[in-house]
């Protein structure tokens, strides 16, 4: 291999599965991105010509494990701290106030923001076709989940049309509280490689199964009826409706309990992943729960998501990681990189440089 096809990159540290590797000098095939050699440099790097030095920590590109890019036009349109029911009701009221051009421009800006923030892969929730033109031309790799929901009228047929028309798109149920049982079972038994389900995002989700709480009150006020409240809890509905060999991503987990984990993990034989979106949860409810410590206690697979700009001020994985100040940095970075690539069966591409204590970042392309 000629020297012209090689690229030398060095930094203070490199994140590896075993932890931080100090003074890394990485030789990369500039065409394929393949790592040819990893070695340690001396303090001066004088013996190596043409080295690109990036101060800080090198790690693979980030995985945004949960996003709704098509809602980017709602940035700042929904007040913070209104609770989940208030958030959903406000979204329904304001989402028709934006033109198609405004929505497209917001999508383009969101995609650019994620790429500039070091996101290499994004799991994106879709309800229509609006985001695909932007994603098809993006530098980011996307997998889209067409989410099925509907208590009065099902959108399953529309979601199937989206899946049929767009590659790298699969069906998933939205949540345990927004899909009638027949559709829930149909999607969960469709043998998709992966499901992505909003789970325990609000206290009202659990209370709904006892016909109590804010979510139940909202449903009653608008005439929504649920045919799945014979289950004792959202977790029980999960294990009695989804095959044990189906891989699942559970998203948010703000009100996750020990009982939920024990029931779910005793059921599934396929890999299960847990996405945390702390800033979105804080935006909606005003608080961040200790779900991370509970998941760590059980040794579970944790991923990081940003949710949407309807419920977040930015689509920054770095800003999400800053919410976990009591967790070691190498652990946080593995949530945002290694775990994400494993969940989606992807190979990492670009490199991220995490610079200094403030965790500013840039993509090394």
PADRENFI-658026 format. One record per residue (C-alpha): residue in one letter; x, y, z; chain. Coordinates in Angstrom, 2 decimals. Example, Ala and Ser with C-alpha at 12.3 -4.5 7.8 and 13.67 -1.06 7.14 Angstrom:
# PADRENFI-658026
[torba a, [12.30, -4.50, 7.80], A]
[torba s, [13.67, -1.06, 7.14], A]
This chain:
# PADRENFI-658026
[torba x, [0.00, 0.00, 0.00], A]
[torba x, [1.51, 3.35, -1.00], A]
[torba x, [2.12, 6.04, 1.57], A]
[torba x, [-0.21, 8.36, -0.35], A]
[torba x, [-3.18, 6.19, 0.60], A]
[torba x, [-2.31, 6.23, 4.29], A]
[torba x, [-3.32, 8.74, 6.93], A]
[torba x, [-1.69, 9.19, 10.34], A]
[torba x, [-3.84, 10.50, 13.20], A]
[torba x, [-2.68, 11.07, 16.77], A]
[torba x, [-4.26, 12.37, 19.95], A]
[torba x, [-3.79, 12.32, 23.72], A]
[torba x, [-6.12, 9.32, 24.15], A]
[torba x, [-8.09, 6.82, 22.10], A]
[torba x, [-11.24, 5.15, 23.38], A]
[torba x, [-11.03, 1.35, 23.06], A]
[torba x, [-13.29, -1.42, 24.43], A]
[torba x, [-10.73, -1.86, 27.21], A]
[torba x, [-10.67, 1.83, 28.16], A]
[torba x, [-8.46, 4.77, 27.19], A]
[torba x, [-5.27, 4.09, 25.23], A]
[torba x, [-2.76, 6.86, 25.77], A]
[torba x, [-0.70, 8.58, 23.05], A]
[torba x, [-2.31, 6.72, 20.13], A]
[torba x, [-0.87, 6.93, 16.66], A]
[torba x, [-3.30, 5.41, 14.18], A]
[torba x, [-2.48, 4.50, 10.60], A]
[torba x, [-5.63, 4.51, 8.45], A]
[torba x, [-6.35, 3.61, 4.85], A]
[torba x, [-7.65, 6.96, 3.65], A]
[torba x, [-9.91, 5.32, 1.06], A]
[torba x, [-11.61, 2.59, 3.11], A]
[torba x, [-11.17, 4.09, 6.58], A]
[torba x, [-9.70, 0.77, 7.76], A]
[torba x, [-7.24, 0.92, 10.64], A]
[torba x, [-3.94, -0.51, 9.43], A]
[torba x, [-1.90, -0.05, 12.59], A]
[torba x, [-2.28, 1.24, 16.15], A]
[torba x, [0.85, 2.19, 18.05], A]
[torba x, [1.97, 4.63, 20.71], A]
[torba x, [3.95, 7.68, 19.72], A]
[torba x, [6.76, 9.28, 21.71], A]
[torba x, [6.20, 12.64, 23.35], A]
[torba x, [7.39, 14.73, 20.40], A]
[torba x, [6.05, 12.84, 17.37], A]
[torba x, [9.19, 14.10, 15.64], A]
[torba x, [9.90, 10.76, 14.02], A]
[torba x, [6.57, 10.70, 12.18], A]
[torba x, [6.00, 13.00, 9.22], A]
[torba x, [2.56, 14.22, 8.19], A]
[torba x, [0.76, 13.33, 11.40], A]
[torba x, [-2.58, 15.01, 12.09], A]
[torba x, [-2.74, 15.73, 15.80], A]
[torba x, [-6.09, 16.28, 17.54], A]
[torba x, [-5.80, 17.20, 21.23], A]
[torba x, [-8.11, 15.35, 23.60], A]
[torba x, [-9.80, 11.99, 23.08], A]
[torba x, [-10.48, 10.14, 19.84], A]
[torba x, [-13.50, 7.88, 19.57], A]
[torba x, [-15.70, 6.56, 16.83], A]
[torba x, [-18.57, 8.59, 15.42], A]
[torba x, [-21.64, 8.89, 17.62], A]
[torba x, [-24.86, 6.90, 17.29], A]
[torba x, [-28.06, 8.85, 17.93], A]
[torba x, [-30.24, 5.93, 18.98], A]
[torba x, [-33.51, 7.86, 19.01], A]
[torba x, [-34.54, 10.91, 17.03], A]
[torba x, [-37.61, 12.41, 15.35], A]
[torba x, [-35.95, 14.58, 12.71], A]
[torba x, [-39.23, 15.28, 10.93], A]
[torba x, [-40.36, 17.26, 14.01], A]
[torba x, [-37.42, 19.67, 13.76], A]
[torba x, [-39.71, 22.50, 12.65], A]
[torba x, [-41.23, 22.49, 16.16], A]
[torba x, [-38.02, 23.78, 17.76], A]
[torba x, [-39.08, 26.17, 20.50], A]
[torba x, [-42.78, 25.84, 19.64], A]
[torba x, [-43.75, 23.82, 22.72], A]
[torba x, [-43.18, 25.20, 26.25], A]
[torba x, [-40.92, 23.34, 28.62], A]
[torba x, [-42.15, 21.62, 31.76], A]
[torba x, [-45.77, 21.02, 30.69], A]
[torba x, [-45.66, 17.27, 31.36], A]
[torba x, [-46.19, 14.52, 28.82], A]
[torba x, [-49.94, 15.03, 28.34], A]
[torba x, [-49.48, 18.76, 28.00], A]
[torba x, [-46.63, 18.24, 25.55], A]
[torba x, [-48.66, 15.88, 23.35], A]
[torba x, [-51.73, 18.11, 23.44], A]
[torba x, [-49.69, 21.21, 22.54], A]
[torba x, [-47.97, 19.42, 19.68], A]
[torba x, [-51.33, 18.41, 18.23], A]
[torba x, [-52.45, 22.03, 18.42], A]
[torba x, [-49.41, 23.76, 16.88], A]
[torba x, [-48.01, 21.32, 14.34], A]
[torba x, [-50.29, 22.61, 11.57], A]
[torba x, [-48.91, 26.15, 11.86], A]
[torba x, [-45.82, 25.55, 9.70], A]
[torba x, [-45.38, 25.55, 5.94], A]
[torba x, [-43.78, 22.76, 3.95], A]
[torba x, [-40.80, 25.02, 3.24], A]
[torba x, [-40.29, 25.70, 6.96], A]
[torba x, [-40.41, 21.99, 7.68], A]
[torba x, [-37.89, 21.17, 4.94], A]
[torba x, [-35.49, 23.91, 6.00], A]
[torba x, [-35.68, 22.68, 9.60], A]
[torba x, [-34.90, 19.11, 8.48], A]
[torba x, [-31.86, 20.23, 6.51], A]
[torba x, [-30.59, 22.28, 9.45], A]
[torba x, [-31.13, 19.38, 11.89], A]
[torba x, [-29.27, 16.93, 9.67], A]
[torba x, [-26.38, 19.36, 9.34], A]
[torba x, [-26.36, 19.97, 13.11], A]
[torba x, [-26.11, 16.25, 13.84], A]
[torba x, [-23.31, 15.70, 11.35], A]
[torba x, [-21.31, 18.67, 12.63], A]
[torba x, [-21.89, 17.34, 16.15], A]
[torba x, [-20.21, 14.06, 15.26], A]
[torba x, [-23.24, 11.83, 14.71], A]
[torba x, [-22.43, 9.13, 12.18], A]
[torba x, [-25.58, 7.00, 12.51], A]
[torba x, [-29.13, 7.97, 13.48], A]
[torba x, [-32.18, 5.86, 14.33], A]
[torba x, [-34.97, 8.12, 13.15], A]
[torba x, [-38.70, 7.82, 13.84], A]
[torba x, [-41.01, 8.61, 10.92], A]
[torba x, [-44.73, 9.19, 10.54], A]
[torba x, [-44.66, 10.30, 6.91], A]
[torba x, [-42.37, 10.65, 3.89], A]
[torba x, [-41.13, 14.18, 4.64], A]
[torba x, [-37.67, 13.39, 6.01], A]
[torba x, [-36.42, 10.94, 3.39], A]
[torba x, [-35.22, 13.38, 0.72], A]
[torba x, [-32.90, 15.00, 3.25], A]
[torba x, [-31.76, 11.68, 4.72], A]
[torba x, [-31.11, 10.13, 1.31], A]
[torba x, [-28.55, 12.84, 0.52], A]
[torba x, [-27.07, 13.03, 4.03], A]
[torba x, [-23.54, 12.10, 5.10], A]
[torba x, [-25.17, 10.42, 8.11], A]
[torba x, [-26.34, 6.81, 7.86], A]
[torba x, [-29.98, 6.51, 8.93], A]
[torba x, [-32.32, 3.70, 9.86], A]
[torba x, [-35.93, 4.82, 9.93], A]
[torba x, [-38.64, 3.33, 12.12], A]
[torba x, [-42.17, 3.87, 10.81], A]
[torba x, [-44.08, 3.98, 14.07], A]
[torba x, [-47.52, 2.47, 14.23], A]
[torba x, [-50.14, 4.06, 16.50], A]
[torba x, [-53.80, 4.92, 16.64], A]
[torba x, [-56.47, 4.40, 19.28], A]
[torba x, [-59.31, 5.63, 17.09], A]
[torba x, [-57.84, 5.06, 13.64], A]
[torba x, [-54.79, 2.94, 12.90], A]
[torba x, [-51.96, 4.23, 10.70], A]
[torba x, [-50.57, 0.73, 10.09], A]
[torba x, [-51.43, 0.75, 6.37], A]
[torba x, [-49.75, 4.13, 5.88], A]
[torba x, [-46.66, 2.95, 7.76], A]
[torba x, [-46.44, -0.15, 5.61], A]
[torba x, [-46.48, 2.09, 2.52], A]
[torba x, [-43.57, 4.08, 3.96], A]
[torba x, [-41.61, 0.87, 4.58], A]
[torba x, [-42.33, -0.38, 1.07], A]
[torba x, [-41.08, 2.85, -0.53], A]
[torba x, [-37.93, 3.54, 1.47], A]
[torba x, [-34.90, 1.31, 2.11], A]
[torba x, [-33.54, 0.91, 5.62], A]
[torba x, [-37.01, 1.45, 7.07], A]
[torba x, [-38.93, -0.96, 9.29], A]
[torba x, [-42.15, -1.00, 11.31], A]
[torba x, [-42.30, -0.49, 15.05], A]
[torba x, [-45.11, 0.15, 17.53], A]
[torba x, [-44.96, 3.66, 18.97], A]
[torba x, [-45.49, 2.64, 22.60], A]
[torba x, [-47.47, 0.48, 25.00], A]
[torba x, [-50.14, 3.19, 25.42], A]
[torba x, [-50.93, 4.37, 21.87], A]
[torba x, [-51.54, 1.20, 19.83], A]
[torba x, [-54.50, -1.15, 20.01], A]
[torba x, [-53.60, -4.76, 20.68], A]
[torba x, [-54.17, -6.24, 17.22], A]
[torba x, [-51.79, -3.76, 15.58], A]
[torba x, [-49.32, -4.08, 18.44], A]
[torba x, [-49.14, -7.84, 18.05], A]
[torba x, [-49.02, -7.66, 14.25], A]
[torba x, [-46.02, -5.33, 14.25], A]
[torba x, [-44.21, -7.08, 17.09], A]
[torba x, [-44.55, -10.42, 15.31], A]
[torba x, [-43.52, -9.13, 11.87], A]
[torba x, [-39.95, -10.43, 12.37], A]
[torba x, [-38.34, -7.00, 11.99], A]
[torba x, [-34.64, -7.10, 12.90], A]
[torba x, [-35.24, -4.55, 15.65], A]
[torba x, [-38.15, -2.77, 17.32], A]
[torba x, [-37.90, 0.68, 18.90], A]
[torba x, [-40.61, 1.32, 21.50], A]
[torba x, [-41.22, 4.39, 23.65], A]
[torba x, [-41.36, 2.92, 27.15], A]
[torba x, [-42.10, 4.31, 30.61], A]
[torba x, [-41.66, 7.88, 29.40], A]
[torba x, [-44.20, 9.22, 31.87], A]
[torba x, [-45.76, 8.15, 35.14], A]
[torba x, [-49.12, 8.27, 33.38], A]
[torba x, [-48.16, 5.32, 31.20], A]
[torba x, [-48.11, 2.95, 34.18], A]
[torba x, [-51.16, 4.59, 35.75], A]
[torba x, [-53.16, 4.15, 32.54], A]
[torba x, [-53.22, 0.41, 33.15], A]
[torba x, [-55.08, 1.13, 36.41], A]
[torba x, [-57.43, 3.60, 34.65], A]
[torba x, [-55.86, 6.47, 36.57], A]
[torba x, [-53.49, 9.38, 36.04], A]
[torba x, [-53.06, 12.25, 33.61], A]
[torba x, [-52.87, 10.09, 30.49], A]
[torba x, [-56.07, 8.24, 31.35], A]
[torba x, [-57.82, 11.54, 32.03], A]
[torba x, [-56.68, 12.96, 28.69], A]
[torba x, [-57.84, 9.85, 26.82], A]
[torba x, [-61.23, 10.05, 28.51], A]
[torba x, [-61.60, 13.72, 27.63], A]
[torba x, [-61.00, 13.09, 23.90], A]
[torba x, [-62.89, 9.80, 23.71], A]
[torba x, [-59.96, 7.40, 23.30], A]
[torba x, [-60.62, 3.81, 24.37], A]
[torba x, [-57.90, 1.20, 24.92], A]
[torba x, [-58.42, -2.52, 24.35], A]
[torba x, [-55.21, -3.53, 26.14], A]
[torba x, [-55.87, -2.55, 29.74], A]
[torba x, [-56.44, -6.19, 30.67], A]
[torba x, [-52.66, -6.34, 31.08], A]
[torba x, [-51.49, -5.36, 34.54], A]
[torba x, [-48.70, -3.07, 33.34], A]
[torba x, [-46.83, -1.87, 30.26], A]
[torba x, [-44.06, -4.39, 31.01], A]
[torba x, [-46.56, -7.25, 31.18], A]
[torba x, [-47.98, -6.21, 27.81], A]
[torba x, [-44.48, -6.26, 26.38], A]
[torba x, [-43.62, -9.79, 27.49], A]
[torba x, [-47.02, -11.24, 26.56], A]
[torba x, [-47.06, -9.65, 23.11], A]
[torba x, [-43.48, -9.75, 21.80], A]
[torba x, [-41.65, -12.99, 20.95], A]
[torba x, [-38.71, -13.68, 23.23], A]
[torba x, [-36.33, -13.91, 20.27], A]
[torba x, [-37.23, -10.41, 19.03], A]
[torba x, [-34.58, -7.74, 19.64], A]
[torba x, [-36.02, -4.54, 21.12], A]
[torba x, [-34.88, -1.02, 21.94], A]
[torba x, [-36.79, 0.57, 24.82], A]
[torba x, [-36.68, 4.36, 24.62], A]
[torba x, [-36.75, 6.93, 27.45], A]
[torba x, [-37.28, 4.64, 30.47], A]
[torba x, [-37.79, 7.65, 32.72], A]
[torba x, [-40.03, 5.77, 35.16], A]
[torba x, [-38.42, 2.36, 34.79], A]
[torba x, [-38.59, 0.12, 37.84], A]
[torba x, [-36.73, -2.91, 39.13], A]
[torba x, [-39.83, -5.01, 38.50], A]
[torba x, [-39.96, -3.84, 34.87], A]
[torba x, [-36.36, -4.87, 34.30], A]
[torba x, [-36.73, -8.26, 35.98], A]
[torba x, [-39.87, -9.11, 34.02], A]
[torba x, [-38.52, -7.98, 30.66], A]
[torba x, [-35.05, -9.44, 30.97], A]
[torba x, [-36.40, -12.79, 32.15], A]
[torba x, [-38.46, -12.98, 28.96], A]
[torba x, [-36.15, -11.98, 26.11], A]
[torba x, [-33.42, -14.18, 24.71], A]
[torba x, [-32.54, -11.70, 21.94], A]
[torba x, [-30.48, -8.59, 22.77], A]
[torba x, [-32.38, -5.78, 24.50], A]
[torba x, [-31.23, -2.17, 24.54], A]
[torba x, [-32.24, 0.82, 26.67], A]
[torba x, [-32.11, 4.35, 25.26], A]
[torba x, [-31.77, 7.37, 27.54], A]
[torba x, [-32.76, 10.85, 26.31], A]
[torba x, [-32.18, 12.91, 29.46], A]
[torba x, [-32.54, 16.42, 28.05], A]
[torba x, [-35.82, 15.58, 26.34], A]
[torba x, [-37.18, 14.19, 29.61], A]
[torba x, [-36.05, 17.32, 31.44], A]
[torba x, [-37.61, 19.52, 28.74], A]
[torba x, [-40.99, 17.81, 29.05], A]
[torba x, [-41.19, 17.06, 32.77], A]
[torba x, [-38.56, 19.33, 34.28], A]
[torba x, [-36.51, 16.51, 35.78], A]
[torba x, [-34.06, 13.74, 34.97], A]
[torba x, [-34.57, 10.39, 36.69], A]
[torba x, [-31.93, 7.94, 37.92], A]
[torba x, [-32.75, 5.29, 35.31], A]
[torba x, [-29.09, 5.16, 34.28], A]
[torba x, [-27.98, 3.90, 37.68], A]
[torba x, [-30.71, 1.24, 37.67], A]
[torba x, [-29.66, 0.05, 34.21], A]
[torba x, [-25.99, 0.03, 35.21], A]
[torba x, [-26.82, -1.96, 38.33], A]
[torba x, [-28.31, -4.69, 36.13], A]
[torba x, [-25.46, -4.56, 33.59], A]
[torba x, [-27.79, -3.68, 30.70], A]
[torba x, [-27.03, -2.27, 27.25], A]
[torba x, [-27.45, 1.52, 27.35], A]
[torba x, [-27.72, 3.78, 24.29], A]
[torba x, [-28.07, 7.56, 23.96], A]
[torba x, [-30.70, 9.48, 21.99], A]
[torba x, [-31.63, 13.11, 21.53], A]
[torba x, [-35.35, 12.75, 20.80], A]
[torba x, [-36.68, 15.65, 18.70], A]
[torba x, [-36.24, 19.40, 18.56], A]
[torba x, [-39.85, 19.60, 19.69], A]
[torba x, [-38.57, 18.48, 23.10], A]
[torba x, [-34.92, 19.49, 23.04], A]
[torba x, [-32.84, 22.57, 22.38], A]
[torba x, [-30.34, 20.73, 20.16], A]
[torba x, [-29.52, 17.33, 18.69], A]
[torba x, [-26.19, 16.96, 20.47], A]
[torba x, [-24.99, 13.66, 21.88], A]
[torba x, [-22.28, 15.53, 23.78], A]
[torba x, [-24.91, 17.61, 25.59], A]
[torba x, [-26.80, 14.43, 26.49], A]
[torba x, [-23.64, 12.88, 27.94], A]
[torba x, [-23.04, 15.95, 30.10], A]
[torba x, [-26.19, 15.05, 32.04], A]
[torba x, [-24.39, 12.05, 33.58], A]
[torba x, [-21.65, 13.77, 35.54], A]
[torba x, [-21.29, 10.88, 38.00], A]
[torba x, [-20.53, 8.26, 35.34], A]
[torba x, [-16.99, 7.70, 33.96], A]
[torba x, [-16.33, 9.27, 30.58], A]
[torba x, [-15.19, 6.04, 28.93], A]
[torba x, [-18.51, 4.44, 29.93], A]
[torba x, [-20.51, 7.33, 28.53], A]
[torba x, [-18.64, 7.28, 25.24], A]
[torba x, [-19.22, 3.53, 24.90], A]
[torba x, [-22.97, 4.16, 25.26], A]
[torba x, [-22.79, 6.68, 22.43], A]
[torba x, [-20.55, 4.60, 20.16], A]
[torba x, [-19.84, 0.90, 20.72], A]
[torba x, [-23.24, 0.00, 22.13], A]
[torba x, [-25.04, 1.87, 19.40], A]
[torba x, [-23.16, 0.18, 16.59], A]
[torba x, [-23.81, -3.21, 18.18], A]
[torba x, [-27.55, -2.54, 18.50], A]
[torba x, [-27.95, -1.60, 14.85], A]
[torba x, [-25.41, -4.03, 13.44], A]
[torba x, [-23.37, -1.22, 11.92], A]
[torba x, [-19.65, -0.72, 11.39], A]
[torba x, [-18.33, 2.65, 12.57], A]
[torba x, [-16.89, 5.12, 10.08], A]
[torba x, [-15.56, 8.55, 11.09], A]
[torba x, [-13.68, 9.64, 14.19], A]
[torba x, [-14.70, 12.16, 16.83], A]
[torba x, [-12.28, 14.30, 18.80], A]
[torba x, [-13.53, 15.09, 22.30], A]
[torba x, [-11.58, 18.21, 23.24], A]
[torba x, [-10.92, 19.18, 26.84], A]
[torba x, [-13.17, 19.20, 29.89], A]
[torba x, [-15.94, 21.08, 28.11], A]
[torba x, [-16.39, 18.18, 25.69], A]
[torba x, [-16.52, 20.34, 22.59], A]
[torba x, [-16.39, 18.06, 19.58], A]
[torba x, [-15.71, 17.94, 15.89], A]
[torba x, [-15.83, 15.28, 13.24], A]
[torba x, [-12.57, 14.13, 11.75], A]
[torba x, [-13.39, 13.23, 8.15], A]
